[in-house]
């Protein structure tokens, strides 16, 4: 076939591109044996570290993984966070390059490949789009996830712990059915990586703490400080010496966004505070005396 | 200007490809009823489909997209691979371009054409989800290679093509392996099977249908009911009639459509076989001399 024909054949190029994306991410996917019957998928997220779904680990000992090149290696348990359904395993001598993480968050309509390595037979994949980006998500665990991804890509058995990747093969999210029973959702990569880092360092996720009490309020037009938020959280108490007080929050402030994410209900806040935020600075958008302010608060740890 | 718009180019590429390959996809039906799909393999009337689409025995009819209808002979069957070949009397059929499925990659775009729930010429899109081997249910220790795809299939898709982005046939869709996932037999398996087929076969001139027998009928649970007899063929000459129930050949029980051809396969030239038949409640013995049919023409 002459090169010109090939260049013109867009459909073929798209097809090759998708296959390339699957091949690229598959090199960093392992099979995780942590429960009877169906094995799951794990993502090589850092040197010798595997990120997978928490609910696929029904034990913390006698864990093993299988690599793309067919090696079966023992894995040790590092940490788990049932609230976000994430867990980290360490595999000595894994020697696989970590997968690429997408720079940007998921967009509704974006092409998505769900990829997994449910067995030694090889990787599997399905194609779809990002159907929704939602959040915060409250699960049976209570506070859970500040954001989640929904996709119409088929989740095959054993895909939990595997990635949702974009058309370049970069990881946009992590597939799990463990957040809401039977529903397949994606944990956004930025959140998953942050939680994985925290699990690697501490073995657990610390719950965040600001030191405020609040109640939801509607913001009438003309009292939104030039912003778009129609509702916010009115601070009715700021504990002395708390992270909120140290950051400069005042009684009577109305918080309308947390790290860019709108909040209008007290339930919105807790998911945003879990997931590895402890010790990290976050920007709060605050309405004070009719004007919007950005106030940075370093999230503390709840005892 | 919009003709250069990439999503438009992709959409039209798919539509062009489907228009090009569509005429190579047939509907395979048993007299009046829906059945499955098939792929025109050669211009001279060789069609490939799933074995389970034609495993009922009985006459098979093939419907082309141009409206022509042909009576088809089932010339070869392989239950393990779930493949069958049909032959229709034509010389000008639009044969499908067949690709090399050994080079398939996971993530590649694929398209299925078939007749889900009897609706003709339905196209669904997806990607190759997995490649591997699957244990064939009921088989002794048979493993069949397969292509899995996330294309949507339904009854009526069976036997139809799985196409790659260039419109080449890379698989024959089948749904027998269970689950909600589309499974296709790779085209290289089909190609090898067709290439290895004998060009001659034993011919009886009878169409049959499996039949459950009421208890006490000579201790048999099942037989094969004769639904059609080719005039002048071996079955006709042996004196078989429509609605006869075949029970056994030379002691080999006939409880499945495949059992009949299995029992006489390779027996041509060995003289007559001995056949037990139920006709209106009476047991008959008949001698039947299989003929040999040339399939090359």
Interface residues (C-beta under 8 A of the other chain):
Chain A: X9 X10 X11 X12 X14 X15 X16 X18 X19 X20 X21 X22 X23 X26 X113 X121 X122 X123 X124 X125 X126 X127 X153 X154 X156
Chain B: X6 X9 X10 X13 X14 X17 X105 X106 X107 X108 X109 X126 X127 X128 X129 X130 X131 X132 X133 X148 X150 X164 X165 X166 X181
